[in-house]
Amino acid sequence: MANEEEKILDAIKKIRASKEKKNFDQSIDLIINLKNFDVRKEAFSTFIQLPNKVKNKNIAGFLEKDSKIIATIKKDDFPRYKDKKDIKKLVKQYDFFIASAKLMPSIATSFGRVLGPAGKMPSPQLGIITSEDDASINAIAERINSNVKIRIKEPSIKISIGKESLSDDSIMKNILAVYHKLLELLPKKNDNIRNVKIKLTMGKPVIVEI
């Protein structure tokens, strides 16, 4: 593990050293390229808990009553989204959707045709709640903000694992969390990994020798 940490920290130093000065807090992207992996048969999606929060996501909830914590789409609002283009606008507006379990059948009927393909349908893994009290909504929002979702649809995975303002140690720990979780889930483990790279939003990828 110590050797892995050193190699990741070395790659982080390289992308920081090579960057041109930008006037915004760039994302740090983790790119994992796969091999010997059939995306048609072996594709999967999962949530991975990160030790350090990447960012506060823009969350909306399909709820029975208005929430003071997150944007709310109540069942009475559903008819406003009959047109597919209106649903698409809604889906683009938010990073993540949660839902009351009671509303899930109606949500699937009214919004599923857009939420599903976009990978934003509330799921039992991280998104469906049985109670709409503030504590429950706060708790799930915290979990969402410290998780990343990976959908493997092609033999290359690219996700944001932090901002450049995070410390090198925090970025390194996020990278390791994603990398080791994927190793657990990939059918051939290390034999499915072609290479691992990291990059800044506006920078060139650097290979991580792990």
Protein Blocks (a to p, Z undefined) as FASTA:
>chain_A
ZZmmmmmmmmmmmmmmmpccdfbdcddddddddehiafklmgccdddddfbdfbdcdddd
ddfbdcfkbccddfklmmmmmpmklmmmmmmmpmbdcddfklmmmmmmmmmmmmmmnopa
ccfklopafbfcfklmmmmmmmmmmcccdddfbfcdcddfbdfkbcfklmmmmmmmmmmm
mmmmpmnlmmlpmbdcdddfklccddddZZ
